[in-house]
Each structure stands twice: as C-alpha cells, then as structure tokens.
C-alpha cells in the first residue's frame, strides 16, 4: 500500500489500542496490543507519518534508530543485587533501565503526556547480539526487567532485504505477534503531503512531467544511485534558502540530495529553465491583471513544458498567500480566546500579571508540544506567532491602570489584526481570481484550466481558504468543469448504447 494508507492503518490501530472501557482500562489489554511493523524502502516518509500521527492524535512520540544501539544501551547495564529466596541470600544479576524505555519516562515527566508512540526505526538491521533482545521486546514489550509504560504503542520500521544487506528476517513466531504493513513509494500520495509542506514549485512542476525521477534506489557499475522523497524534500528546503540568500543553485548542490548523476543533471537543467520563465513572466502583474497582450499571447502559444512551469509559478504565488491567510486566521482565533481569558482574570493583583500568566501558558504548550512530538509544524508556527502578538500587547499595556483601560488597549490591537487580515484575504482572493481569469484568456476551458482548478481543490490550504472566504471565479470554473465531465460521461454512455 502507499504511505498515506499505511498512515491511516497505523493511526486507526493506535486509536483502537488507546480506547478504554468504563473502568478506565484499555479494551485491548497491553499484552495483546500487537506492535506495528512497517516495511518499506528508505526515504519514503515512514518517520514523517509517525510525527503526523502523534500530532494529529495529540500524543507523545519517542523515536530511535536501532542501528545506533548496542546491547547495553537497549537492555541496560548489568549490576549485582542481593536477593533473599527461602531465607537464603543470593547474588543476582540485574540491569539498569534501558535507555530507550528511560526516554519514554523522561518525556512523560517533562511534558505530562501519558500516552504515545515508541517508534523504532531500522528494526531489522540491528546487530547480531541485539537481535534476540529486539524480538523479545516486540513480543513481550520488555527490555531486561523493565516494561514499556502502559499507553505507549510500539511501531517498528525496516527496509526490505533488497535495499539493505544487513537486514535480518523475522521468525514466524515473532511475525505472528505483529501487525505487518508493507508500503511502497507512491508519487500521488507524496504530492498531497508536498502541498502541505510547500515543496518548491520547481520540484513539483518537474516531477509532474518526470514521475520516473520521483524515486529510485539502484546499484549500478558506478555504485549506488539514490533518489527518494526525503531527498526531494530536503532539496526543496535548500532551494528556498539559497534563493533567499542569493546563492547559486547548481548541479553540484543538487547531486548532494539527488544522488543519481542523470537525475541531478536533468533537474539542474530544468531549474535553470524554471528561473528563466520566472524572470520572463511577471507573475505578480499577471495575478493582479496588469499584463499586456504580448504576455498572454506568449502563454497561449507556449509549449507544454513552458505552460506547465508558468502554471506552477502562478499557483505557487497564490498558495503562499493563501497559506499565510489560513495561518493568521488560526492566530487570530488563539488571540481571541486568550483575550477572553484575560477579560475573566480580574482576580490577579495587576493586569500585567494576568497577561504574563497567559503568555506563560502558551509557551508551556509550545515547549510541551515540541518536546513530546504532539505538535505539527503549522501548529508550532501559529503558537509562536500567538506568543509574539501577546508579548506586544504586554508591552502596550505597561504603565496602564486597571483592567478596563488595559483590556481596551488589547482589544484595539486585536481589531488591527482582524482588519489587516481582512486586507490580506482580499489580496489573496484577487490573486486567485487573477490566476483563473488569465488561464481562461490564454487557454480557455481546456486541460490547463482543469489542472489549475484540480490543484486548488486538492491543496488543503487553498480548499480551506475557498471554503472559508469564497472565490466566485473558482466556483464558476469548477461548476463548468464538473458539467463538462458529466456531459462527456453521458455522451460516452449514449455512444455505447447506440453501437
């Protein structure tokens, strides 16, 4: 199955395992909760979906790569204890707590999160001395004399033998105690994830027409060639940073992430072309409708690669604004809730004490979420921005007297935020409308328009924006395209009947 289906399976399993009965006991007893074994090629996002699941369920996450562990770090260090059995004293070998299990307890102590996922990566690549202990742990959830805390679900991941020479097979007894999920690289699934994390538009437009370059792990006469989703994502982050700092992106950089000379060269050539079109087409002017006839005629006459690159540039600009609007909307909701808490905080000696307490609580949420793994990147950014806004409000009320005055100052600041946000939403709507009008002028209701509407619909932030704030031009074209598709389906059925 693809990584998205695997994520759903694992998330559902975790939810089921954490379900309690009326007595507060887990419906499936701890010893009957089968660990999940996720087997798939490297770099396809196995670790990423663990982070997503923990964030979505609001539970903790402790991750370990087992290739870095020895028998001692996994099981603990031996020591001699004195025990009495039937009135006689004996020296007994015991073990300190496993580093892995200790990390779970540390996370619980630091964050207060009581349930979570213990993710053990590269589980089938452990050393020969550690292998029996890992099998025992998967079967009984015990390292030495120490057991994983109740409420913590074991998820293990590994690579198939063809990708790693050091892979060890699991015995039948162990496999019969696991939930085994086989996963493969899948571009369409990764594309959904890529939209959420804003993968660079040059990468997205390149892969849309060169899907064979999305994933490959091969052994050639020149050595191993490796191109993975992880590599594309890491390259995307570096492209943004290089562009931000006016650094040159070349094949030497790209091959560090796309470890296949032919793939690196092909993308390097495309990236130069992408930048050429980015220079030649005034993206902002197009979106605001400030382009001349020469630009629209060139787009109308352009070949597929140029058209698709231009669409990627336009969509990328719109998505950036849309995502910022959705994020700021969440910040505004957070600040509004904090203001409600502030309005009810007259029990504090001074207004400054109340706002400081609220800020401290938000900072605790941020720290706990980051430490436990129960917070995704979007939520983290929203909290950081919320804390910044509240801190500015705290400065603004310094020296003020009494709650009525300070609350008025904070309310005015909140009102400015709402007005600024409304302006940003209007700008984003203007750009989205401009994109659709430009597409209609250049390509009519053809495949280009279908592609744009489909991308806006599939992108979670664009879909949320349209649902929340609307876009008449989008609804018009989406309705027309749906009608067109329905008409084609009717024509096809009529054709079949009349044959």
Secondary structure as the mmCIF struct_conf table of DSSP 4:
data_model
#
loop_
_struct_conf.conf_type_id
_struct_conf.id
_struct_conf.beg_label_comp_id
_struct_conf.beg_label_asym_id
_struct_conf.beg_label_seq_id
_struct_conf.end_label_comp_id
_struct_conf.end_label_asym_id
_struct_conf.end_label_seq_id
STRN STRN1 UNK A 2 UNK A 2
HELX_RH_AL_P HELX_RH_AL_P1 UNK A 3 UNK A 17
TURN_TY1_P TURN_TY1_P1 UNK A 18 UNK A 18
STRN STRN2 UNK A 20 UNK A 20
TURN_TY1_P TURN_TY1_P2 UNK A 22 UNK A 23
BEND BEND1 UNK A 24 UNK A 24
STRN STRN3 UNK A 26 UNK A 26
BEND BEND2 UNK A 27 UNK A 28
HELX_RH_3T_P HELX_RH_3T_P1 UNK A 30 UNK A 32
HELX_LH_PP_P HELX_LH_PP_P1 UNK A 34 UNK A 34
STRN STRN4 UNK A 35 UNK A 40
TURN_TY1_P TURN_TY1_P3 UNK A 42 UNK A 43
BEND BEND3 UNK A 44 UNK A 45
HELX_RH_AL_P HELX_RH_AL_P2 UNK A 46 UNK A 57
TURN_TY1_P TURN_TY1_P4 UNK A 58 UNK A 58
STRN STRN5 UNK A 60 UNK A 65
HELX_RH_3T_P HELX_RH_3T_P2 UNK A 66 UNK A 68
HELX_RH_AL_P HELX_RH_AL_P3 UNK A 71 UNK A 75
STRN STRN6 UNK A 78 UNK A 85
TURN_TY1_P TURN_TY1_P5 UNK A 86 UNK A 87
STRN STRN7 UNK A 88 UNK A 95
HELX_LH_PP_P HELX_LH_PP_P2 UNK A 96 UNK A 98
HELX_RH_AL_P HELX_RH_AL_P4 UNK A 99 UNK A 111
STRN STRN8 UNK A 116 UNK A 121
BEND BEND4 UNK A 122 UNK A 122
HELX_RH_3T_P HELX_RH_3T_P3 UNK A 123 UNK A 125
HELX_RH_AL_P HELX_RH_AL_P5 UNK A 128 UNK A 140
STRN STRN9 UNK A 142 UNK A 143
TURN_TY1_P TURN_TY1_P6 UNK A 144 UNK A 145
STRN STRN10 UNK A 146 UNK A 147
HELX_LH_PP_P HELX_LH_PP_P3 UNK A 148 UNK A 149
TURN_TY1_P TURN_TY1_P7 UNK A 150 UNK A 151
STRN STRN11 UNK A 152 UNK A 158
HELX_RH_3T_P HELX_RH_3T_P4 UNK A 161 UNK A 163
TURN_TY1_P TURN_TY1_P8 UNK A 165 UNK A 166
HELX_LH_PP_P HELX_LH_PP_P4 UNK A 169 UNK A 171
HELX_RH_AL_P HELX_RH_AL_P6 UNK A 172 UNK A 175
TURN_TY1_P TURN_TY1_P9 UNK A 176 UNK A 177
STRN STRN12 UNK A 178 UNK A 183
STRN STRN13 UNK A 184 UNK A 184
HELX_RH_AL_P HELX_RH_AL_P7 UNK A 187 UNK A 197
TURN_TY1_P TURN_TY1_P10 UNK A 198 UNK A 198
HELX_RH_AL_P HELX_RH_AL_P8 UNK A 201 UNK A 209
HELX_RH_3T_P HELX_RH_3T_P5 UNK A 211 UNK A 213
BEND BEND5 UNK A 214 UNK A 214
STRN STRN14 UNK A 216 UNK A 220
TURN_TY1_P TURN_TY1_P11 UNK A 221 UNK A 222
STRN STRN15 UNK A 223 UNK A 227
HELX_RH_AL_P HELX_RH_AL_P9 UNK A 229 UNK A 244
TURN_TY1_P TURN_TY1_P12 UNK A 245 UNK A 246
HELX_LH_PP_P HELX_LH_PP_P5 UNK A 247 UNK A 249
HELX_RH_AL_P HELX_RH_AL_P10 UNK A 251 UNK A 254
TURN_TY1_P TURN_TY1_P13 UNK A 255 UNK A 257
BEND BEND6 UNK A 258 UNK A 258
STRN STRN16 UNK A 259 UNK A 259
HELX_RH_AL_P HELX_RH_AL_P11 UNK A 261 UNK A 280
BEND BEND7 UNK A 281 UNK A 281
HELX_RH_AL_P HELX_RH_AL_P12 UNK A 283 UNK A 287
TURN_TY1_P TURN_TY1_P14 UNK A 288 UNK A 289
HELX_RH_AL_P HELX_RH_AL_P13 UNK A 293 UNK A 301
HELX_RH_AL_P HELX_RH_AL_P14 UNK A 304 UNK A 343
TURN_TY1_P TURN_TY1_P15 UNK A 344 UNK A 344
TURN_TY1_P TURN_TY1_P16 UNK A 346 UNK A 347
BEND BEND8 UNK A 348 UNK A 350
HELX_RH_AL_P HELX_RH_AL_P15 UNK A 351 UNK A 372
TURN_TY1_P TURN_TY1_P17 UNK A 373 UNK A 373
HELX_RH_AL_P HELX_RH_AL_P16 UNK A 377 UNK A 396
TURN_TY1_P TURN_TY1_P18 UNK A 397 UNK A 399
HELX_RH_AL_P HELX_RH_AL_P17 UNK A 402 UNK A 443
TURN_TY1_P TURN_TY1_P19 UNK A 444 UNK A 445
BEND BEND9 UNK A 446 UNK A 446
HELX_RH_AL_P HELX_RH_AL_P18 UNK A 447 UNK A 458
BEND BEND10 UNK A 459 UNK A 459
HELX_RH_AL_P HELX_RH_AL_P19 UNK A 460 UNK A 469
HELX_RH_AL_P HELX_RH_AL_P20 UNK A 472 UNK A 498
#
